[in-house]
Amino acid sequence: MSLQLPLDDAPEALRSPVPASATVSPAVPVPVSAPVPVRSRFRAPRLLRRALVLLPLLLIGVWAAVDWRTMYDGAARLGSADPWWLLAALFFTCLNWLSAPCVRQGALPERLPPGLLIASQFAAGAANHALPASIGAHAVTLRFLQGRGIPLARATASLALYSLVRPVAKTLVLLVFLVARPDLLHLGALVPDEWTLLLVAGGTALGLATAVVLMTTVRPLRRTLLDGVRTALTDVRLLHTRPARILALWGGAAAVPLLQASVIACVGASLGLSLTWAQVTFAFLAASTAVGAVPAPGGIGPVDAAMVFALAALGAPLDLAAATLIGYRVLTVWVPLLPGALVLSALVQRKVL
């Protein structure tokens, strides 16, 4: 008697032998590559961030080594000055630090956090003295705006509006001084000669011609500039429908030169300068308007020379005018430079910039 297994009644397809290709092969160990350390992927950005944190302090050290004599002479002059007038000059300096964030906010429809905005502009002031033509300040501000979620086109348009409003407001304030006090201010000695006017006109024409050539020949640049112009025009119309933005933009821009001139007037009074506040303010407005477009770091150099000439033309002794400008630069550049660099480093380290 034969035993019948259950598989004997199964269909033929199920009782066919299993192909050799379908047989299970023994497990073969697959070589696995060694895991890449996670820290090596982020080592380069960390080193770059640390370098950016230390860069402002390095720039201060280089600048101190180059311009040490000026800082020493200015500090020595201020050591013998009237401390109460110097305290007043420091007060106007602090107000000037708040005017730049006010203008920045007025040039942008979006509301920015006030604390971070003031800190970023204080840091931008330190960067402004390292690169010419306000490139350092604009770079810090652009990075800050992008970190707040502002699109690149709108952030660039805000910088352009900021750069345009400040000289326009300064010129309007200068015209107000010319109309209000024509008998007090000696204009004849401060009017530039025809060679200076020709040089300014030539530089302006060269800048405009360069911009036109770049726009017509470089297509990506032209597209970017046109997008920026459209965004700027849209933002200008939007901003000028809001009274708070108008006051912050134009009021802050008009207050900046008045506060800077007040610092110079207070420093001059502490050293015994006999000129009035109106005379010093007009001299600063005329000097900064005439040579303010010269690309120097923080305006140092051309503006100082023009300011010394303007004060001397108004009757101030030449050595006293030079000492006043040195003291002004110590208060507005050297005193806030180290704190501004530290704030800049802290903002970079915390990834705000």
C-alpha positions in Angstrom: 0.0 0.0 0.0 1.5 3.2 -1.1 1.2 6.5 0.7 -0.3 9.4 -1.2 1.1 12.8 -0.2 -1.1 15.9 -0.5 1.2 17.4 -3.2 0.5 14.4 -5.5 -2.9 15.9 -6.3 -1.5 19.4 -6.9 -1.4 20.9 -10.4 1.5 20.3 -12.6 2.7 23.9 -12.4 3.0 23.7 -8.6 4.9 20.4 -8.7 7.5 21.6 -11.2 11.0 22.1 -9.9 12.0 25.6 -8.7 14.3 27.4 -11.1 17.8 27.7 -10.1 17.7 31.5 -10.4 14.9 31.6 -7.8 16.8 29.6 -5.2 17.8 31.5 -2.2 21.5 32.1 -2.1 23.4 32.3 1.2 23.7 35.8 2.6 26.8 37.5 1.3 28.1 40.4 3.4 27.9 43.7 1.4 30.7 46.1 2.0 29.5 49.3 3.7 31.6 52.5 3.4 32.7 54.2 6.5 30.2 56.9 7.7 31.3 60.4 6.9 31.7 62.4 10.1 28.9 65.0 10.4 31.3 67.7 11.7 33.4 67.7 8.5 30.4 69.0 6.5 30.0 72.0 8.6 33.6 72.8 9.4 34.0 75.2 6.5 31.0 77.4 7.3 31.9 77.4 11.0 35.5 78.6 10.1 34.1 81.2 7.8 31.7 82.5 10.4 34.5 82.7 13.0 36.6 84.6 10.5 33.8 87.1 9.9 33.4 87.5 13.6 37.0 88.4 14.0 37.3 90.5 10.8 35.9 93.7 12.3 38.4 93.5 15.2 41.2 92.9 12.8 40.2 96.0 10.7 40.2 98.1 13.9 43.7 96.9 14.7 44.9 97.8 11.2 43.3 101.2 11.2 44.6 101.9 14.7 48.2 101.1 13.5 47.8 103.3 10.4 46.0 106.3 12.0 47.3 106.1 15.5 48.8 109.6 15.5 45.4 111.2 14.6 43.6 109.4 17.4 46.4 110.3 19.9 46.4 114.0 18.9 42.6 114.2 19.0 42.4 112.5 22.4 45.1 114.9 23.7 43.1 117.9 22.4 39.9 116.6 24.0 41.7 116.1 27.3 42.0 119.9 27.7 38.5 120.7 26.5 35.4 121.8 28.4 33.8 118.5 29.7 30.3 119.9 29.7 30.4 120.8 26.0 32.0 117.4 25.3 29.1 115.8 27.1 26.7 117.7 24.9 28.6 116.5 21.8 28.3 113.0 23.0 24.6 113.4 23.5 24.1 114.6 19.9 26.3 111.7 18.8 24.0 109.2 20.4 21.0 110.9 18.8 22.7 110.6 15.5 23.0 106.8 16.0 19.2 106.7 16.3 18.6 108.7 13.2 20.0 106.2 10.8 17.6 103.4 11.9 14.8 105.9 11.7 15.6 106.6 8.0 16.1 102.9 7.3 12.6 102.1 8.7 11.1 105.0 6.7 12.5 103.6 3.5 10.8 100.2 3.9 7.1 99.3 4.0 7.6 96.3 6.3 8.0 96.9 10.0 11.3 95.9 11.4 12.1 94.9 15.0 13.4 98.2 16.6 16.1 96.6 18.8 17.7 94.6 16.0 17.4 97.5 13.6 19.2 99.8 16.0 21.9 97.1 16.7 22.4 96.4 12.9 22.8 100.1 12.1 25.2 100.6 15.0 27.2 97.7 13.6 26.8 99.1 10.1 28.4 102.3 11.3 31.6 100.4 12.2 31.6 98.7 8.8 31.0 102.0 7.1 34.4 103.2 8.2 36.2 100.2 6.7 35.0 100.5 3.1 34.4 103.6 0.9 31.1 105.0 -0.4 29.1 103.4 2.4 29.6 100.0 0.9 30.2 98.4 4.3 27.1 99.9 5.9 24.9 98.9 2.9 26.3 95.3 2.9 25.5 94.9 6.6 22.0 96.4 6.1 21.3 94.3 3.0 22.2 91.1 4.9 20.1 92.2 7.9 17.0 92.9 5.7 17.4 89.5 3.9 17.6 87.8 7.3 14.3 89.5 8.2 12.6 87.9 5.2 12.7 91.0 2.9 13.1 90.1 -0.8 16.3 91.1 -2.5 14.6 93.4 -4.9 12.8 95.3 -2.1 15.9 95.4 0.1 18.0 96.8 -2.7 15.3 99.4 -3.5 15.2 100.4 0.1 19.0 101.0 0.1 18.7 103.0 -3.1 15.9 105.2 -1.6 17.9 105.7 1.6 21.0 106.7 -0.4 18.9 109.2 -2.5 16.9 110.8 0.2 19.8 111.7 2.5 21.6 114.0 0.0 18.3 115.5 -1.2 17.3 116.3 2.4 20.7 117.7 3.1 20.5 120.0 0.1 17.0 121.2 1.1 18.3 122.0 4.6 21.2 123.9 3.0 18.8 125.9 0.9 16.7 126.7 4.0 19.9 128.1 5.6 20.7 130.2 2.6 17.2 131.7 2.6 16.8 132.2 6.3 20.3 133.6 7.2 21.8 135.3 4.1 23.3 138.1 6.2 24.9 135.8 8.8 26.7 133.3 6.6 29.6 134.5 4.4 28.8 132.7 1.2 31.3 134.3 -1.1 34.4 132.6 0.5 32.7 129.2 0.4 31.5 129.2 -3.2 33.7 126.8 -5.2 35.7 128.1 -8.1 35.0 127.1 -11.7 37.6 124.3 -11.7 36.0 122.6 -8.8 32.6 122.9 -10.4 34.0 121.5 -13.6 35.5 118.6 -11.7 32.2 117.8 -9.9 30.3 118.0 -13.2 32.8 115.8 -14.9 32.6 113.2 -12.1 28.8 113.2 -12.2 28.7 112.9 -16.0 31.2 110.0 -15.8 29.2 108.2 -13.3 25.9 108.5 -15.3 27.7 107.5 -18.5 29.1 104.4 -16.8 25.7 103.4 -15.5 24.1 103.8 -18.9 26.8 101.8 -20.6 26.5 99.0 -18.1 22.7 98.9 -18.4 22.8 98.8 -22.2 25.6 96.2 -22.6 25.1 93.8 -19.6 21.7 92.2 -20.0 21.5 90.4 -16.6 22.5 93.7 -14.9 19.9 95.6 -16.9 17.2 93.1 -15.9 18.1 93.4 -12.3 18.3 97.2 -12.4 14.9 97.4 -14.1 13.3 95.1 -11.5 14.9 97.2 -8.8 13.6 100.4 -10.3 10.1 99.0 -10.6 10.1 97.9 -7.0 11.5 101.2 -5.9 8.8 103.2 -7.6 6.1 100.9 -6.2 7.6 101.3 -2.7 7.9 105.0 -3.0 4.3 105.4 -3.9 3.3 103.1 -1.0 5.6 104.8 1.6 4.3 108.3 0.8 0.8 107.2 1.6 1.8 106.6 5.2 2.5 109.7 7.3 4.6 107.8 9.8 6.9 106.5 7.0 7.1 110.0 5.5 8.1 111.5 8.9 10.7 108.8 9.5 12.2 109.0 6.1 12.4 112.7 5.4 12.5 113.9 9.0 15.3 111.5 9.9 17.2 112.4 6.8 17.0 116.1 7.5 18.0 115.5 11.2 21.2 113.6 10.3 23.3 116.6 9.1 21.9 118.9 11.8 22.9 116.4 14.5 26.4 116.0 12.9 26.8 119.7 12.7 25.7 120.0 16.4 28.5 117.6 17.4 31.0 119.7 15.6 29.6 122.9 17.1 29.8 121.5 20.6 33.4 120.2 20.1 34.4 123.6 18.8 32.8 125.3 21.7 34.6 123.0 24.1 37.9 124.1 22.5 37.1 127.8 22.4 35.8 128.2 18.8 34.0 131.5 18.5 31.7 130.6 15.6 28.0 130.2 16.2 25.9 127.1 15.7 24.4 128.4 12.5 27.8 129.2 11.0 29.2 125.8 11.9 26.1 124.1 10.6 26.2 125.9 7.3 29.9 125.2 7.0 29.3 121.5 7.5 26.3 121.4 5.0 28.3 123.2 2.4 31.5 121.1 2.8 29.7 117.8 3.0 27.5 118.6 0.0 30.4 119.7 -2.1 32.7 116.7 -1.5 30.4 114.2 0.1 30.2 112.1 -3.1 33.9 111.4 -3.0 34.3 107.7 -2.2 36.2 107.7 1.1 35.6 105.5 4.1 33.0 107.2 6.2 33.7 110.5 4.4 37.0 110.8 6.3 39.5 112.9 4.3 37.7 115.0 1.7 34.9 116.1 4.1 37.4 116.9 6.8 39.6 119.0 4.5 36.6 120.9 3.1 35.2 121.4 6.6 38.5 122.9 7.9 38.6 125.2 4.9 35.0 126.3 5.5 35.5 127.0 9.2 38.7 129.0 8.3 36.8 130.9 5.7 34.2 131.9 8.3 36.9 133.3 10.5 38.1 130.4 12.7 41.8 130.0 13.3 43.2 127.2 11.1 44.7 125.2 14.0 41.6 125.5 16.0 39.4 124.4 13.1 41.7 121.4 12.5 41.6 120.5 16.2 37.8 120.7 16.2 37.5 118.3 13.3 40.0 115.9 14.9 37.9 115.9 18.1 34.7 115.4 16.1 36.2 112.3 14.4 37.3 110.9 17.8 33.8 111.2 19.1 31.9 110.0 16.0 34.4 107.4 14.7 36.9 106.1 17.3 34.6 106.1 20.4 31.8 104.0 18.8 34.2 101.9 16.6 35.1 99.2 19.1 31.6 98.8 20.5 30.2 98.8 16.9 32.7 96.1 15.9 31.7 94.0 18.9 28.0 94.3 18.0 28.8 93.4 14.4 30.7 90.3 15.6 27.8 89.3 17.9 25.2 89.7 15.2 27.3 87.5 12.8 27.8 84.9 15.5 24.1 84.8 16.3 23.3 84.5 12.6 21.3 87.8 12.5 23.7 88.9 9.7 
